[in-house]
Amino acid sequence: MSEQRPALGSKLDGPVWLQVPPLSARVSPEVIASTLARLISSGTATSKADLGRVTGLARSTVDTGIRTLESIGAVRIGGLQHLAGRGRPAEALEIDPSFGLVLVADCGAHQARLAVLDLGQNLLASHTLALSMADGPQPVLDTIAAEAADLLGPGLSQHLITVVGLPGPVDDRHGTVVRPPIMPGWDGYRVAAHLRELLGGRVSLENDVNLRALGEARARPPAPGPLLFVKVGTGIGAGLVTSDGKLLRGADGAAGDIGHVRVPQGTSLCACGNTGCLEAEAGLGALSRAAGLSPDAFLHALVHRDQAVLELVQGSATAIGEVLASLVHMFNPSHIVLGGRLAEATDELLAGVRSVVYRRALPLATRNLTITGSLQPADAGCAGGFVIGAEQFLQPDILLERMGGQ
């Protein structure tokens, strides 16, 4: 286990923005408060004048909403906003970091990164620990909960939201994992309920690639098209975030499971029971087995540009690029972002995928498409988990609950 304890006030690699639902003519005080809080948290509008301009709300309505947020400790004055050519400086508003904590557990097949963030987007502490999803849900979740409790300290469950990313299809409504190929014993297990019993507070479950996709999308300005995040590690998965910042999960949480798209002429047996799946042909696990190396040894050889290993990665890039070219025609994304251990170890994968996608997809679908590496390779999952947790804290029902508890 490696441990990191960032200095108080340190941030993720960049600020993230929160989604703001549209306002209608007749809305409740808690909906107005939620809208104002999300705009302040995102840095979109940080003065009362800006909030009125962005929302179209009357000054008196904005004043009332801010007073409500201040009274429950959600918003505070962070200083003065000096504007050129204007009169007296306006009070700059900010989310009070102490209004709540978000615990993120970004879990892969063999390790998890835990991070604690306050609502000011400050990264307070983090751990990275080795674990194996194949050990089953109870020992893995107990280990995560013990590490989390050590990070958090006592008495913080009242204002805590935990967001967990897992490497399999997730039923976020029931807090379970659905038939995950690389997680034996996890199908239908009440993950959210188990962690809630151990840690208290609220618990949300999400697919690990979706967390990273959301973190990447919300760290960038809103774009005219979707963002497609592709994680290439032991397995291969994708997450799609729409142009307005929403995750596309699908009816059963299986959207983006491109690791089980069949590759033409593929013959390798996949963990899902089928043959020729992209993951079984082009994932890090498949490539390292083909090279007769462990995944870590394979990545070490890749960094040192071993020729046989490079050729395997080039074949992986071709297979992944062919699948992504089809997705480009289906979703017409503005961005494709490659992440995961294999993508982060070398630029060869990115270069190969780019070449295939731009060659195979029609010009209309690629003329405004950028294909890049991750903006925040270490923090994308934590950023996505923070977004989910922060948006929950600033939901109208939770604000109403805090307002009623005054």
MIMARVEX-723668 format. One record per residue (C-alpha): residue number from 1; chain; x, y, z. Coordinates in steps of 0.5 Angstrom, whole numbers, plus 2048, in hexadecimal, padded with zeros to 3 digits. Layout:
BEGIN
@k = NUM&c = A&x = X&y = Y&z = Z .
...
//
This chain:
BEGIN
@k = 1&c = A&x = 800&y = 800&z = 800 .
@k = 2&c = A&x = 802&y = 807&z = 7FE .
@k = 3&c = A&x = 800&y = 80D&z = 802 .
@k = 4&c = A&x = 7FF&y = 814&z = 800 .
@k = 5&c = A&x = 7FD&y = 81A&z = 805 .
@k = 6&c = A&x = 7FC&y = 820&z = 801 .
@k = 7&c = A&x = 7FD&y = 827&z = 804 .
@k = 8&c = A&x = 7F7&y = 82A&z = 807 .
@k = 9&c = A&x = 7F4&y = 82E&z = 801 .
@k = 10&c = A&x = 7F7&y = 82A&z = 7FB .
@k = 11&c = A&x = 7F3&y = 829&z = 7F5 .
@k = 12&c = A&x = 7F1&y = 824&z = 7F0 .
@k = 13&c = A&x = 7F5&y = 826&z = 7E9 .
@k = 14&c = A&x = 7F0&y = 82B&z = 7E8 .
@k = 15&c = A&x = 7E9&y = 82D&z = 7EA .
@k = 16&c = A&x = 7E2&y = 82A&z = 7E8 .
@k = 17&c = A&x = 7DC&y = 82C&z = 7E6 .
@k = 18&c = A&x = 7D5&y = 82A&z = 7E9 .
@k = 19&c = A&x = 7CF&y = 829&z = 7E5 .
@k = 20&c = A&x = 7C9&y = 82E&z = 7E6 .
@k = 21&c = A&x = 7C2&y = 82C&z = 7E4 .
@k = 22&c = A&x = 7BE&y = 831&z = 7E0 .
@k = 23&c = A&x = 7B9&y = 836&z = 7E5 .
@k = 24&c = A&x = 7B2&y = 836&z = 7E3 .
@k = 25&c = A&x = 7AE&y = 83C&z = 7E5 .
@k = 26&c = A&x = 7AB&y = 839&z = 7EB .
@k = 27&c = A&x = 7B0&y = 836&z = 7EF .
@k = 28&c = A&x = 7B1&y = 834&z = 7F7 .
@k = 29&c = A&x = 7B6&y = 838&z = 7FB .
@k = 30&c = A&x = 7BB&y = 831&z = 7FC .
@k = 31&c = A&x = 7BB&y = 831&z = 7F4 .
@k = 32&c = A&x = 7BD&y = 838&z = 7F4 .
@k = 33&c = A&x = 7C2&y = 837&z = 7F9 .
@k = 34&c = A&x = 7C5&y = 831&z = 7F6 .
@k = 35&c = A&x = 7C6&y = 834&z = 7EF .
@k = 36&c = A&x = 7C9&y = 83A&z = 7F2 .
@k = 37&c = A&x = 7CE&y = 836&z = 7F6 .
@k = 38&c = A&x = 7D0&y = 832&z = 7F0 .
@k = 39&c = A&x = 7D1&y = 838&z = 7EC .
@k = 40&c = A&x = 7D6&y = 83A&z = 7F2 .
@k = 41&c = A&x = 7D9&y = 834&z = 7F3 .
@k = 42&c = A&x = 7DB&y = 833&z = 7EB .
@k = 43&c = A&x = 7DE&y = 83A&z = 7EB .
@k = 44&c = A&x = 7D9&y = 83C&z = 7E6 .
@k = 45&c = A&x = 7D6&y = 842&z = 7EA .
@k = 46&c = A&x = 7D9&y = 844&z = 7F1 .
@k = 47&c = A&x = 7D5&y = 84B&z = 7F2 .
@k = 48&c = A&x = 7CE&y = 84C&z = 7F3 .
@k = 49&c = A&x = 7CE&y = 851&z = 7ED .
@k = 50&c = A&x = 7D1&y = 84B&z = 7E9 .
@k = 51&c = A&x = 7CC&y = 846&z = 7EB .
@k = 52&c = A&x = 7C6&y = 84A&z = 7E9 .
@k = 53&c = A&x = 7C9&y = 84B&z = 7E2 .
@k = 54&c = A&x = 7CA&y = 844&z = 7E1 .
@k = 55&c = A&x = 7C4&y = 841&z = 7E4 .
@k = 56&c = A&x = 7BF&y = 847&z = 7E2 .
@k = 57&c = A&x = 7BC&y = 847&z = 7E9 .
@k = 58&c = A&x = 7BA&y = 84E&z = 7ED .
@k = 59&c = A&x = 7BF&y = 851&z = 7F1 .
@k = 60&c = A&x = 7BB&y = 850&z = 7F7 .
@k = 61&c = A&x = 7BA&y = 848&z = 7F6 .
@k = 62&c = A&x = 7C2&y = 847&z = 7F5 .
@k = 63&c = A&x = 7C2&y = 84B&z = 7FC .
@k = 64&c = A&x = 7BD&y = 847&z = 7FF .
@k = 65&c = A&x = 7C1&y = 840&z = 7FC .
@k = 66&c = A&x = 7C8&y = 843&z = 7FF .
@k = 67&c = A&x = 7C5&y = 844&z = 806 .
@k = 68&c = A&x = 7C2&y = 83D&z = 806 .
@k = 69&c = A&x = 7C9&y = 83A&z = 804 .
@k = 70&c = A&x = 7CD&y = 83E&z = 809 .
@k = 71&c = A&x = 7C8&y = 83C&z = 80E .
@k = 72&c = A&x = 7C9&y = 835&z = 80D .
@k = 73&c = A&x = 7D1&y = 836&z = 80D .
@k = 74&c = A&x = 7D1&y = 834&z = 805 .
@k = 75&c = A&x = 7D4&y = 83B&z = 802 .
@k = 76&c = A&x = 7D8&y = 840&z = 805 .
@k = 77&c = A&x = 7DC&y = 846&z = 803 .
@k = 78&c = A&x = 7E3&y = 845&z = 800 .
@k = 79&c = A&x = 7E5&y = 84C&z = 7FF .
@k = 80&c = A&x = 7E4&y = 852&z = 7FA .
@k = 81&c = A&x = 7E3&y = 851&z = 7F3 .
@k = 82&c = A&x = 7E6&y = 857&z = 7EF .
@k = 83&c = A&x = 7E3&y = 859&z = 7E8 .
@k = 84&c = A&x = 7E7&y = 85E&z = 7E4 .
@k = 85&c = A&x = 7E2&y = 864&z = 7E2 .
@k = 86&c = A&x = 7DD&y = 862&z = 7E8 .
@k = 87&c = A&x = 7DC&y = 866&z = 7EE .
@k = 88&c = A&x = 7DD&y = 862&z = 7F5 .
@k = 89&c = A&x = 7DF&y = 85B&z = 7F5 .
@k = 90&c = A&x = 7DA&y = 856&z = 7F6 .
@k = 91&c = A&x = 7DB&y = 850&z = 7FB .
@k = 92&c = A&x = 7DD&y = 84A&z = 7F8 .
@k = 93&c = A&x = 7D9&y = 844&z = 7FA .
@k = 94&c = A&x = 7DC&y = 83D&z = 7FB .
@k = 95&c = A&x = 7DA&y = 836&z = 7FE .
@k = 96&c = A&x = 7DC&y = 835&z = 805 .
@k = 97&c = A&x = 7E0&y = 82F&z = 805 .
@k = 98&c = A&x = 7DE&y = 82D&z = 80B .
@k = 99&c = A&x = 7D7&y = 82C&z = 809 .
@k = 100&c = A&x = 7D8&y = 824&z = 807 .
@k = 101&c = A&x = 7DE&y = 81F&z = 805 .
@k = 102&c = A&x = 7DE&y = 81B&z = 7FF .
@k = 103&c = A&x = 7E2&y = 814&z = 800 .
@k = 104&c = A&x = 7E3&y = 811&z = 7F9 .
@k = 105&c = A&x = 7E6&y = 80A&z = 7F8 .
@k = 106&c = A&x = 7E8&y = 809&z = 7F1 .
@k = 107&c = A&x = 7E9&y = 802&z = 7F1 .
@k = 108&c = A&x = 7EC&y = 7FE&z = 7EB .
@k = 109&c = A&x = 7ED&y = 7F6&z = 7EB .
@k = 110&c = A&x = 7F4&y = 7F6&z = 7EF .
@k = 111&c = A&x = 7F4&y = 7FD&z = 7F2 .
@k = 112&c = A&x = 7F0&y = 802&z = 7F5 .
@k = 113&c = A&x = 7F1&y = 80A&z = 7F6 .
@k = 114&c = A&x = 7ED&y = 80D&z = 7FC .
@k = 115&c = A&x = 7ED&y = 814&z = 7FD .
@k = 116&c = A&x = 7E9&y = 819&z = 801 .
@k = 117&c = A&x = 7E7&y = 820&z = 7FF .
@k = 118&c = A&x = 7E3&y = 826&z = 802 .
@k = 119&c = A&x = 7DE&y = 82A&z = 7FE .
@k = 120&c = A&x = 7E3&y = 82F&z = 7FC .
@k = 121&c = A&x = 7E6&y = 82A&z = 7F8 .
@k = 122&c = A&x = 7EC&y = 829&z = 7FC .
@k = 123&c = A&x = 7F0&y = 822&z = 7FC .
@k = 124&c = A&x = 7F1&y = 821&z = 804 .
@k = 125&c = A&x = 7F4&y = 81A&z = 804 .
@k = 126&c = A&x = 7F5&y = 814&z = 7FF .
@k = 127&c = A&x = 7F7&y = 80D&z = 800 .
@k = 128&c = A&x = 7F9&y = 808&z = 7FA .
@k = 129&c = A&x = 7F8&y = 801&z = 7FC .
@k = 130&c = A&x = 7F9&y = 7FA&z = 7F9 .
@k = 131&c = A&x = 7F3&y = 7F5&z = 7F9 .
@k = 132&c = A&x = 7F0&y = 7F0&z = 7F4 .
@k = 133&c = A&x = 7E9&y = 7F0&z = 7F2 .
@k = 134&c = A&x = 7E9&y = 7E9&z = 7F1 .
@k = 135&c = A&x = 7E9&y = 7E8&z = 7F9 .
@k = 136&c = A&x = 7E2&y = 7E9&z = 7F9 .
@k = 137&c = A&x = 7DE&y = 7EF&z = 7FC .
@k = 138&c = A&x = 7DE&y = 7EE&z = 804 .
@k = 139&c = A&x = 7E6&y = 7EE&z = 805 .
@k = 140&c = A&x = 7E7&y = 7F4&z = 7FF .
@k = 141&c = A&x = 7E1&y = 7F8&z = 802 .
@k = 142&c = A&x = 7E4&y = 7F7&z = 809 .
@k = 143&c = A&x = 7EB&y = 7F9&z = 807 .
@k = 144&c = A&x = 7E8&y = 800&z = 803 .
@k = 145&c = A&x = 7E4&y = 801&z = 809 .
@k = 146&c = A&x = 7EA&y = 801&z = 80E .
@k = 147&c = A&x = 7EE&y = 805&z = 80A .
@k = 148&c = A&x = 7E9&y = 80A&z = 809 .
@k = 149&c = A&x = 7E7&y = 80A&z = 811 .
@k = 150&c = A&x = 7EF&y = 80C&z = 812 .
@k = 151&c = A&x = 7EF&y = 811&z = 80D .
@k = 152&c = A&x = 7E8&y = 815&z = 80F .
@k = 153&c = A&x = 7E9&y = 814&z = 817 .
@k = 154&c = A&x = 7E3&y = 813&z = 81C .
@k = 155&c = A&x = 7DD&y = 817&z = 81C .
@k = 156&c = A&x = 7DC&y = 819&z = 814 .
@k = 157&c = A&x = 7D7&y = 814&z = 812 .
@k = 158&c = A&x = 7D1&y = 81A&z = 813 .
@k = 159&c = A&x = 7D4&y = 81E&z = 80D .
@k = 160&c = A&x = 7D7&y = 819&z = 809 .
@k = 161&c = A&x = 7D5&y = 816&z = 802 .
@k = 162&c = A&x = 7D9&y = 810&z = 7FF .
@k = 163&c = A&x = 7DA&y = 80F&z = 7F8 .
@k = 164&c = A&x = 7DD&y = 808&z = 7F6 .
@k = 165&c = A&x = 7DF&y = 806&z = 7EF .
@k = 166&c = A&x = 7E0&y = 7FF&z = 7ED .
@k = 167&c = A&x = 7E2&y = 7FB&z = 7E7 .
@k = 168&c = A&x = 7DC&y = 7F8&z = 7E4 .
@k = 169&c = A&x = 7D4&y = 7FA&z = 7E2 .
@k = 170&c = A&x = 7D1&y = 7FE&z = 7E8 .
@k = 171&c = A&x = 7CA&y = 7FE&z = 7EA .
@k = 172&c = A&x = 7CA&y = 805&z = 7ED .
@k = 173&c = A&x = 7C3&y = 805&z = 7F0 .
@k = 174&c = A&x = 7C4&y = 7FF&z = 7F4 .
@k = 175&c = A&x = 7CB&y = 800&z = 7F6 .
@k = 176&c = A&x = 7CD&y = 7F9&z = 7F3 .
@k = 177&c = A&x = 7D2&y = 7F6&z = 7ED .
@k = 178&c = A&x = 7CF&y = 7F2&z = 7E7 .
@k = 179&c = A&x = 7D2&y = 7EC&z = 7E5 .
@k = 180&c = A&x = 7D9&y = 7EF&z = 7E5 .
@k = 181&c = A&x = 7DE&y = 7EA&z = 7E1 .
@k = 182&c = A&x = 7E4&y = 7EC&z = 7E5 .
@k = 183&c = A&x = 7E1&y = 7EC&z = 7EC .
@k = 184&c = A&x = 7DF&y = 7E5&z = 7EE .
@k = 185&c = A&x = 7DA&y = 7E5&z = 7F3 .
@k = 186&c = A&x = 7D8&y = 7EC&z = 7F3 .
@k = 187&c = A&x = 7D1&y = 7EC&z = 7EE .
@k = 188&c = A&x = 7CB&y = 7EF&z = 7F2 .
@k = 189&c = A&x = 7CF&y = 7F0&z = 7F9 .
@k = 190&c = A&x = 7CD&y = 7F6&z = 7FC .
@k = 191&c = A&x = 7D3&y = 7FA&z = 7FC .
@k = 192&c = A&x = 7D0&y = 801&z = 7FE .
@k = 193&c = A&x = 7CC&y = 7FE&z = 804 .
@k = 194&c = A&x = 7D3&y = 7FA&z = 806 .
@k = 195&c = A&x = 7D7&y = 801&z = 806 .
@k = 196&c = A&x = 7D1&y = 805&z = 809 .
@k = 197&c = A&x = 7D1&y = 800&z = 80F .
@k = 198&c = A&x = 7D9&y = 801&z = 810 .
@k = 199&c = A&x = 7D9&y = 808&z = 80E .
@k = 200&c = A&x = 7D3&y = 80C&z = 80F .
@k = 201&c = A&x = 7D0&y = 811&z = 80B .
@k = 202&c = A&x = 7CE&y = 810&z = 804 .
@k = 203&c = A&x = 7D1&y = 80C&z = 7FF .
@k = 204&c = A&x = 7D1&y = 80C&z = 7F7 .
@k = 205&c = A&x = 7D4&y = 807&z = 7F2 .
@k = 206&c = A&x = 7D6&y = 808&z = 7EB .
@k = 207&c = A&x = 7DA&y = 804&z = 7E6 .
@k = 208&c = A&x = 7E2&y = 806&z = 7E7 .
@k = 209&c = A&x = 7E2&y = 808&z = 7DF .
@k = 210&c = A&x = 7DC&y = 80D&z = 7E0 .
@k = 211&c = A&x = 7DF&y = 810&z = 7E6 .
@k = 212&c = A&x = 7E5&y = 812&z = 7E2 .
@k = 213&c = A&x = 7E1&y = 814&z = 7DC .
@k = 214&c = A&x = 7DD&y = 819&z = 7E0 .
@k = 215&c = A&x = 7E4&y = 81B&z = 7E3 .
@k = 216&c = A&x = 7E7&y = 81D&z = 7DD .
@k = 217&c = A&x = 7E0&y = 820&z = 7DA .
@k = 218&c = A&x = 7DF&y = 824&z = 7E0 .
@k = 219&c = A&x = 7E6&y = 827&z = 7E0 .
@k = 220&c = A&x = 7E5&y = 82A&z = 7D9 .
@k = 221&c = A&x = 7E1&y = 82F&z = 7D6 .
@k = 222&c = A&x = 7DA&y = 82D&z = 7D4 .
@k = 223&c = A&x = 7DB&y = 82A&z = 7CD .
@k = 224&c = A&x = 7D6&y = 82A&z = 7C7 .
@k = 225&c = A&x = 7D7&y = 822&z = 7C7 .
@k = 226&c = A&x = 7D8&y = 81C&z = 7CB .
@k = 227&c = A&x = 7DE&y = 81A&z = 7CF .
@k = 228&c = A&x = 7E0&y = 813&z = 7CE .
@k = 229&c = A&x = 7E5&y = 810&z = 7D3 .
@k = 230&c = A&x = 7E8&y = 80A&z = 7D2 .
@k = 231&c = A&x = 7EC&y = 806&z = 7D7 .
@k = 232&c = A&x = 7F1&y = 801&z = 7D5 .
@k = 233&c = A&x = 7F4&y = 7FD&z = 7DB .
@k = 234&c = A&x = 7F3&y = 7F6&z = 7DD .
@k = 235&c = A&x = 7EC&y = 7F7&z = 7D9 .
@k = 236&c = A&x = 7EA&y = 7FC&z = 7D5 .
@k = 237&c = A&x = 7E4&y = 800&z = 7D6 .
@k = 238&c = A&x = 7E1&y = 806&z = 7D4 .
@k = 239&c = A&x = 7DC&y = 80C&z = 7D7 .
@k = 240&c = A&x = 7D8&y = 811&z = 7D3 .
@k = 241&c = A&x = 7D6&y = 818&z = 7D6 .
@k = 242&c = A&x = 7D1&y = 81C&z = 7D2 .
@k = 243&c = A&x = 7D3&y = 823&z = 7D0 .
@k = 244&c = A&x = 7CF&y = 826&z = 7D5 .
@k = 245&c = A&x = 7D3&y = 822&z = 7DA .
@k = 246&c = A&x = 7CF&y = 81C&z = 7DC .
@k = 247&c = A&x = 7D1&y = 814&z = 7DC .
@k = 248&c = A&x = 7CE&y = 810&z = 7D7 .
@k = 249&c = A&x = 7CD&y = 809&z = 7DB .
@k = 250&c = A&x = 7C8&y = 806&z = 7D7 .
@k = 251&c = A&x = 7C2&y = 802&z = 7DA .
@k = 252&c = A&x = 7C6&y = 7FD&z = 7DE .
@k = 253&c = A&x = 7CC&y = 800&z = 7DF .
@k = 254&c = A&x = 7D0&y = 7FD&z = 7D9 .
@k = 255&c = A&x = 7D1&y = 803&z = 7D5 .
@k = 256&c = A&x = 7D8&y = 803&z = 7D2 .
@k = 257&c = A&x = 7DA&y = 7FC&z = 7D4 .
@k = 258&c = A&x = 7DE&y = 7FC&z = 7CD .
@k = 259&c = A&x = 7E3&y = 7F7&z = 7D0 .
@k = 260&c = A&x = 7DE&y = 7F1&z = 7CE .
@k = 261&c = A&x = 7DD&y = 7F4&z = 7C7 .
@k = 262&c = A&x = 7DF&y = 7EE&z = 7C2 .
@k = 263&c = A&x = 7E6&y = 7EF&z = 7BE .
@k = 264&c = A&x = 7E6&y = 7ED&z = 7B7 .
@k = 265&c = A&x = 7EA&y = 7E6&z = 7B7 .
@k = 266&c = A&x = 7EB&y = 7E6&z = 7BE .
@k = 267&c = A&x = 7EB&y = 7E0&z = 7C2 .
@k = 268&c = A&x = 7EE&y = 7E1&z = 7C9 .
@k = 269&c = A&x = 7E9&y = 7DE&z = 7CE .
@k = 270&c = A&x = 7E6&y = 7E4&z = 7D3 .
@k = 271&c = A&x = 7E5&y = 7E4&z = 7DA .
@k = 272&c = A&x = 7DD&y = 7E5&z = 7D8 .
@k = 273&c = A&x = 7DD&y = 7DE&z = 7D4 .
@k = 274&c = A&x = 7DD&y = 7E1&z = 7CD .
@k = 275&c = A&x = 7E3&y = 7E1&z = 7C8 .
@k = 276&c = A&x = 7E6&y = 7E7&z = 7C5 .
@k = 277&c = A&x = 7E4&y = 7EC&z = 7C9 .
@k = 278&c = A&x = 7E8&y = 7F3&z = 7C9 .
@k = 279&c = A&x = 7EB&y = 7F2&z = 7D0 .
@k = 280&c = A&x = 7ED&y = 7EB&z = 7CF .
@k = 281&c = A&x = 7F1&y = 7ED&z = 7C9 .
@k = 282&c = A&x = 7F3&y = 7F4&z = 7CA .
@k = 283&c = A&x = 7F3&y = 7F5&z = 7D2 .
@k = 284&c = A&x = 7FA&y = 7F5&z = 7D6 .
@k = 285&c = A&x = 7F8&y = 7EE&z = 7D9 .
@k = 286&c = A&x = 7F8&y = 7EB&z = 7D2 .
@k = 287&c = A&x = 7FE&y = 7EF&z = 7D0 .
@k = 288&c = A&x = 802&y = 7ED&z = 7D6 .
@k = 289&c = A&x = 800&y = 7E6&z = 7D5 .
@k = 290&c = A&x = 802&y = 7E6&z = 7CE .
@k = 291&c = A&x = 809&y = 7E8&z = 7D0 .
@k = 292&c = A&x = 80A&y = 7E3&z = 7D5 .
@k = 293&c = A&x = 80A&y = 7E9&z = 7DA .
@k = 294&c = A&x = 807&y = 7EC&z = 7E0 .
@k = 295&c = A&x = 803&y = 7F2&z = 7DF .
@k = 296&c = A&x = 808&y = 7F6&z = 7E3 .
@k = 297&c = A&x = 80E&y = 7F3&z = 7DF .
@k = 298&c = A&x = 80A&y = 7F4&z = 7D9 .
@k = 299&c = A&x = 809&y = 7FC&z = 7DA .
@k = 300&c = A&x = 810&y = 7FC&z = 7DC .
@k = 301&c = A&x = 813&y = 7F9&z = 7D6 .
@k = 302&c = A&x = 80E&y = 7FE&z = 7D2 .
@k = 303&c = A&x = 811&y = 804&z = 7D5 .
@k = 304&c = A&x = 818&y = 801&z = 7D3 .
@k = 305&c = A&x = 815&y = 801&z = 7CC .
@k = 306&c = A&x = 816&y = 7F9&z = 7CB .
@k = 307&c = A&x = 815&y = 7F8&z = 7C4 .
@k = 308&c = A&x = 810&y = 7F1&z = 7C5 .
@k = 309&c = A&x = 80C&y = 7F5&z = 7CA .
@k = 310&c = A&x = 80B&y = 7FB&z = 7C6 .
@k = 311&c = A&x = 809&y = 7F7&z = 7C0 .
@k = 312&c = A&x = 803&y = 7F4&z = 7C5 .
@k = 313&c = A&x = 801&y = 7FB&z = 7C7 .
@k = 314&c = A&x = 801&y = 7FD&z = 7C0 .
@k = 315&c = A&x = 7FC&y = 7F7&z = 7BE .
@k = 316&c = A&x = 7F8&y = 7F9&z = 7C4 .
@k = 317&c = A&x = 7F7&y = 800&z = 7C2 .
@k = 318&c = A&x = 7F5&y = 7FE&z = 7BB .
@k = 319&c = A&x = 7EF&y = 7F9&z = 7BE .
@k = 320&c = A&x = 7ED&y = 7FF&z = 7C3 .
@k = 321&c = A&x = 7ED&y = 804&z = 7BE .
@k = 322&c = A&x = 7E9&y = 800&z = 7B9 .
@k = 323&c = A&x = 7E4&y = 7FF&z = 7BF .
@k = 324&c = A&x = 7E4&y = 807&z = 7C0 .
@k = 325&c = A&x = 7E3&y = 809&z = 7B9 .
@k = 326&c = A&x = 7DD&y = 805&z = 7B9 .
@k = 327&c = A&x = 7DB&y = 809&z = 7C0 .
@k = 328&c = A&x = 7DD&y = 810&z = 7BC .
@k = 329&c = A&x = 7D8&y = 80F&z = 7B7 .
@k = 330&c = A&x = 7D2&y = 80D&z = 7BC .
@k = 331&c = A&x = 7D4&y = 812&z = 7C1 .
@k = 332&c = A&x = 7D8&y = 818&z = 7BE .
@k = 333&c = A&x = 7DC&y = 81A&z = 7C4 .
@k = 334&c = A&x = 7E0&y = 820&z = 7C4 .
@k = 335&c = A&x = 7E5&y = 81D&z = 7C9 .
@k = 336&c = A&x = 7E8&y = 816&z = 7C9 .
@k = 337&c = A&x = 7EC&y = 815&z = 7CF .
@k = 338&c = A&x = 7F1&y = 80F&z = 7D1 .
@k = 339&c = A&x = 7F3&y = 80D&z = 7D8 .
@k = 340&c = A&x = 7F4&y = 807&z = 7DC .
@k = 341&c = A&x = 7FB&y = 804&z = 7DD .
@k = 342&c = A&x = 7FD&y = 802&z = 7D6 .
@k = 343&c = A&x = 7FB&y = 808&z = 7D3 .
@k = 344&c = A&x = 7FF&y = 80C&z = 7D9 .
@k = 345&c = A&x = 805&y = 808&z = 7D8 .
@k = 346&c = A&x = 806&y = 80A&z = 7D0 .
@k = 347&c = A&x = 804&y = 80F&z = 7CB .
@k = 348&c = A&x = 804&y = 809&z = 7C6 .
@k = 349&c = A&x = 7FD&y = 807&z = 7C8 .
@k = 350&c = A&x = 7FB&y = 80E&z = 7C7 .
@k = 351&c = A&x = 7FE&y = 80F&z = 7C0 .
@k = 352&c = A&x = 7FC&y = 808&z = 7BD .
@k = 353&c = A&x = 7F5&y = 809&z = 7BF .
@k = 354&c = A&x = 7F5&y = 810&z = 7BC .
@k = 355&c = A&x = 7F7&y = 80E&z = 7B6 .
@k = 356&c = A&x = 7F2&y = 808&z = 7B5 .
@k = 357&c = A&x = 7EC&y = 80D&z = 7B7 .
@k = 358&c = A&x = 7EE&y = 812&z = 7B3 .
@k = 359&c = A&x = 7EF&y = 80D&z = 7AD .
@k = 360&c = A&x = 7E9&y = 809&z = 7AE .
@k = 361&c = A&x = 7E3&y = 80E&z = 7B0 .
@k = 362&c = A&x = 7E0&y = 813&z = 7AB .
@k = 363&c = A&x = 7E3&y = 81A&z = 7AB .
@k = 364&c = A&x = 7DC&y = 81D&z = 7AD .
@k = 365&c = A&x = 7DD&y = 819&z = 7B4 .
@k = 366&c = A&x = 7E4&y = 81B&z = 7B5 .
@k = 367&c = A&x = 7E5&y = 822&z = 7B3 .
@k = 368&c = A&x = 7E4&y = 825&z = 7BA .
@k = 369&c = A&x = 7E6&y = 81F&z = 7BE .
@k = 370&c = A&x = 7EC&y = 81F&z = 7C2 .
@k = 371&c = A&x = 7EF&y = 819&z = 7C5 .
@k = 372&c = A&x = 7F4&y = 81A&z = 7CB .
@k = 373&c = A&x = 7F7&y = 817&z = 7D1 .
@k = 374&c = A&x = 7F4&y = 818&z = 7D8 .
@k = 375&c = A&x = 7F4&y = 81F&z = 7DB .
@k = 376&c = A&x = 7F5&y = 81C&z = 7E2 .
@k = 377&c = A&x = 7F7&y = 815&z = 7E1 .
@k = 378&c = A&x = 7F7&y = 814&z = 7E9 .
@k = 379&c = A&x = 7F1&y = 818&z = 7EB .
@k = 380&c = A&x = 7EC&y = 817&z = 7E6 .
@k = 381&c = A&x = 7E8&y = 812&z = 7EA .
@k = 382&c = A&x = 7E9&y = 816&z = 7F0 .
@k = 383&c = A&x = 7E6&y = 81C&z = 7EC .
@k = 384&c = A&x = 7E0&y = 819&z = 7E9 .
@k = 385&c = A&x = 7DF&y = 816&z = 7F0 .
@k = 386&c = A&x = 7DF&y = 81D&z = 7F3 .
@k = 387&c = A&x = 7DA&y = 81F&z = 7EE .
@k = 388&c = A&x = 7D5&y = 81A&z = 7F0 .
@k = 389&c = A&x = 7D6&y = 81B&z = 7F7 .
@k = 390&c = A&x = 7D6&y = 823&z = 7F7 .
@k = 391&c = A&x = 7D0&y = 823&z = 7F2 .
@k = 392&c = A&x = 7CC&y = 81E&z = 7F7 .
@k = 393&c = A&x = 7CE&y = 823&z = 7FD .
@k = 394&c = A&x = 7CB&y = 829&z = 7F9 .
@k = 395&c = A&x = 7C5&y = 825&z = 7F7 .
@k = 396&c = A&x = 7BE&y = 829&z = 7F9 .
@k = 397&c = A&x = 7BC&y = 823&z = 7FE .
@k = 398&c = A&x = 7C3&y = 823&z = 802 .
@k = 399&c = A&x = 7C3&y = 82B&z = 803 .
@k = 400&c = A&x = 7BB&y = 82A&z = 805 .
@k = 401&c = A&x = 7BD&y = 825&z = 80A .
@k = 402&c = A&x = 7C3&y = 82A&z = 80D .
@k = 403&c = A&x = 7BE&y = 830&z = 80D .
@k = 404&c = A&x = 7B9&y = 82C&z = 811 .
@k = 405&c = A&x = 7BF&y = 82A&z = 816 .
@k = 406&c = A&x = 7C0&y = 831&z = 818 .
//
